[in-house]
């Protein structure tokens, strides 16, 4: 069971965990007989601020490449906040009077508060998905609220129905219901039924959270693509991450199956392992 409280790589949560360790390294010393060197602590503070600012800029570049809502001015604001957290303890040398244990305890409290805030935001986002499905009388097969970086206020709702996926991305501060869009599955056909008889396809369908079904003809082949739609950003008929493809010939014989690769940065597909032809004809859907 997925809680969906944090994104796969939540940089804010990582910073909350790491910053107390860095502040303890800058300002505290477990040896009571050692005098603190302000110059040494100042150099450490500058190094930590540069490291975290570089990480913030890297996060901005990554989220921009993935089309997530992270503005450059937000990255600048985060850098300023980090500077305040890192350098303010040097005023009146009060940071030197805080023990390493106290820094870590403070970090634990902030981390727990952040997790509780994420849980509240997840609950609020899930209620919007449930309200939408109830209002439209949609049969819910799967439903989830998924965090979107970098803010805990940005979420994506997904509702899996029998014939497709309803999805929306929104900020919890935005009033009113989210604007859901519908990503339909391809209509049932014998090739989809044949694909779902394969063990690998069954495993993928049970593992993926919000998979979509795309059935189309390319040349003389019939192709079934199963895509993890929450990573697709609305793209269809183009490589995307975590896409499993099954290829049949016109008679319904399995030609090959496997994963598409380079979904986000490129358009190339890894050569899949060929499958021996089977004499079976495509099964008719019941």
C-alpha positions in Angstrom: 0.0 0.0 0.0 1.4 3.4 -1.0 0.9 6.4 1.3 1.8 8.9 -1.4 2.9 11.5 1.1 6.2 12.3 -0.5 7.5 12.5 -4.0 10.0 9.8 -5.1 12.8 12.3 -4.3 11.5 15.0 -2.0 14.2 17.6 -1.9 12.5 19.6 0.9 12.4 16.5 3.2 16.0 15.7 2.3 17.1 19.2 3.2 15.2 19.0 6.5 17.1 15.8 7.4 20.5 17.1 6.3 20.5 20.7 7.5 20.6 19.9 11.2 23.6 17.6 10.6 25.3 20.4 8.7 24.5 23.0 11.3 25.9 20.7 14.0 29.1 20.3 11.9 29.4 24.1 11.5 28.6 25.3 15.1 28.9 22.5 17.6 31.8 20.6 19.0 31.3 17.6 21.3 34.6 18.3 23.1 33.9 20.8 25.9 37.6 21.7 26.2 37.9 22.9 22.6 37.4 26.6 21.8 35.4 27.3 18.7 37.1 28.9 15.8 34.8 31.5 14.2 36.8 31.6 11.0 36.7 27.8 10.6 32.9 27.8 11.2 32.4 30.7 8.8 34.2 28.8 6.0 32.1 25.7 6.7 28.9 27.8 6.6 29.8 29.2 3.2 30.6 25.7 1.9 27.3 24.3 3.2 25.3 27.2 1.7 27.0 26.8 -1.7 26.3 23.0 -1.6 22.6 23.5 -0.9 22.2 26.4 -3.4 23.8 24.2 -6.1 21.4 21.4 -5.1 18.5 23.8 -5.4 19.6 25.0 -8.9 20.0 21.3 -9.9 16.5 20.6 -8.7 15.2 23.6 -10.6 16.8 22.3 -13.8 15.5 18.8 -13.3 12.0 19.9 -12.6 12.1 22.3 -15.6 13.1 19.4 -17.8 10.3 17.3 -16.5 7.8 20.1 -16.9 7.0 20.5 -13.2 6.0 23.9 -11.7 9.2 25.2 -10.2 10.0 28.9 -10.9 13.5 30.3 -10.9 12.5 33.0 -8.4 11.4 30.2 -6.0 14.9 28.7 -6.2 16.3 32.1 -5.4 14.0 32.5 -2.4 15.0 29.0 -1.2 18.6 30.0 -1.4 17.9 33.1 0.7 16.1 31.1 3.3 19.0 28.6 3.4 21.4 31.5 3.9 19.3 32.7 6.9 19.2 29.3 8.5 22.9 28.7 8.0 24.3 32.1 8.9 22.0 33.5 11.6 23.2 31.1 14.3 26.5 32.9 14.1 24.9 36.1 15.5 26.0 36.6 19.1 27.5 33.2 18.8 24.3 31.5 20.0 24.7 28.7 17.5 27.9 27.6 19.3 26.0 27.0 22.5 23.6 24.5 20.8 24.8 20.9 21.2 24.9 18.4 18.3 22.0 16.5 20.0 19.9 19.6 20.2 20.4 20.3 16.5 19.4 16.7 15.6 16.3 16.9 17.9 15.2 20.1 16.3 15.6 18.5 12.8 13.5 15.5 13.9 10.7 17.7 15.1 10.7 19.7 11.9 10.7 16.5 9.8 7.7 15.1 11.7 5.9 18.4 11.3 6.6 18.3 7.6 5.3 14.7 7.3 2.1 15.6 9.1 1.7 18.6 6.8 2.1 16.3 3.8 -0.5 13.9 5.2 -3.0 16.7 5.6 -2.3 17.9 2.0 -2.7 14.3 0.7 -6.0 13.9 2.4 -7.3 17.2 1.0 -6.1 16.3 -2.5 -7.7 12.8 -2.2 -11.0 14.4 -1.2 -11.1 16.4 -4.4 -10.6 13.3 -6.5 -13.4 11.5 -4.6 -15.7 14.5 -4.9 -15.1 14.6 -8.7 -15.8 10.9 -9.2 -18.9 11.0 -7.0 -20.3 14.1 -8.9 -19.7 12.5 -12.3 -20.9 9.0 -11.1 -17.7 7.4 -12.2 -17.0 3.8 -11.3 -13.7 3.9 -9.4 -11.3 1.1 -10.1 -8.3 2.9 -8.6 -7.9 6.3 -7.1 -4.9 8.3 -5.8 -3.5 11.7 -5.0 0.1 11.9 -6.0 2.6 14.6 -4.8 4.2 16.9 -7.5 7.5 18.5 -6.8 8.7 20.8 -5.4 5.9 22.1 -3.1 3.7 20.0 -0.8 0.8 22.1 -2.0 1.1 20.8 -5.6 -0.8 17.5 -6.3 -2.0 15.3 -9.1 -5.2 13.4 -8.8 -5.9 10.2 -10.8 -9.0 8.1 -11.0 -8.9 4.9 -13.0 -12.3 4.0 -14.5 -13.2 0.9 -16.6 -12.5 2.7 -19.8 -9.8 5.2 -19.0 -8.1 7.6 -16.6 -9.3 10.9 -15.3 -6.4 13.1 -14.1 -5.7 16.6 -12.9 -2.8 18.7 -11.5 -3.6 21.5 -9.2 -2.4 23.7 -6.3 -4.3 23.2 -3.1 -4.5 27.0 -2.7 -6.5 27.3 -5.9 -10.3 27.4 -5.0 -12.8 25.4 -6.8 -12.7 21.8 -8.2 -9.7 20.8 -10.2 -9.9 20.6 -14.0 -9.8 16.9 -14.8 -9.0 15.6 -18.3 -9.9 12.2 -19.6 -7.3 9.9 -21.1 -9.4 7.1 -22.7 -8.2 3.5 -23.3 -8.4 2.2 -26.8 -11.6 0.3 -27.4 -11.4 -3.4 -26.6 -10.2 -5.6 -29.5 -8.9 -9.1 -30.0 -5.3 -8.0 -29.8 -5.8 -6.3 -26.4 -7.4 -9.6 -25.1 -4.5 -11.6 -26.5 -1.9 -9.2 -24.8 -3.7 -9.6 -21.5 -3.3 -13.3 -21.6 0.5 -12.9 -21.4 2.1 -13.3 -17.9 4.3 -10.2 -18.3 1.3 -8.0 -19.2 -0.7 -9.3 -16.2 2.2 -8.6 -13.9 2.6 -5.1 -15.3 -1.1 -4.3 -15.0 -1.2 -5.4 -11.4 2.0 -3.5 -10.5 1.3 -0.2 -12.3 -0.7 2.4 -10.4 -2.6 4.1 -13.3 -1.8 2.3 -16.5 -3.4 3.2 -19.8 -4.0 1.0 -22.9 -3.1 2.1 -26.4 -3.9 -0.2 -29.3 -2.8 0.9 -32.8 -1.6 -0.4 -36.2 1.9 0.4 -37.4 2.7 -0.8 -40.9 1.6 -4.5 -41.0 1.9 -4.9 -37.2 -0.6 -4.4 -34.4 0.9 -2.8 -31.3 -0.4 -2.7 -27.8 1.3 -0.2 -25.5 0.7 -0.1 -21.7 1.9 3.1 -20.2 2.2 4.3 -16.6 0.1 7.4 -17.3 1.1 9.5 -14.3 4.6 9.9 -15.9 3.2 10.6 -19.4 2.3 14.3 -19.1 -0.5 13.7 -21.5 1.6 12.3 -24.3 0.3 9.4 -26.4 1.9 7.6 -29.3 5.4 8.7 -28.1 8.0 7.0 -25.9 7.4 7.6 -22.2 8.9 6.1 -19.1 7.7 2.6 -17.9 6.0 1.7 -21.1 5.5 -2.0 -22.0 4.9 -2.9 -25.6 3.5 -6.0 -27.2 3.7 -6.5 -31.0 1.5 -8.9 -33.0 1.4 -9.6 -36.7 -1.9 -9.3 -38.6 -2.8 -12.9 -37.8 -2.4 -12.3 -34.1 0.9 -14.1 -33.7 3.1 -12.6 -31.0 6.3 -11.2 -32.6 8.0 -9.5 -29.6 7.4 -7.9 -26.3 9.4 -5.8 -23.9 10.1 -2.3 -22.4 10.5 0.9 -24.3 13.6 2.9 -23.1 14.7 6.5 -23.3 11.2 7.6 -22.7 11.9 11.0 -21.3 15.0 12.3 -23.1 14.8 10.6 -26.4 12.8 8.7 -29.0 14.8 5.5 -29.4 13.5 2.1 -28.4 15.7 -0.7 -27.0 15.6 -3.8 -29.3 13.3 -6.2 -27.6 13.9 -10.0 -27.4 12.1 -11.6 -30.3 9.4 -14.2 -29.4 8.8 -17.3 -31.5 5.6 -17.1 -33.6 2.6 -18.9 -32.2 -0.1 -20.5 -34.3 -2.9 -19.1 -32.1 -5.3 -16.7 -33.6 -6.4 -13.6 -31.6 -9.1 -14.4 -29.1 -12.4 -12.6 -29.2 -13.3 -10.5 -26.3 -16.2 -12.0 -24.3 
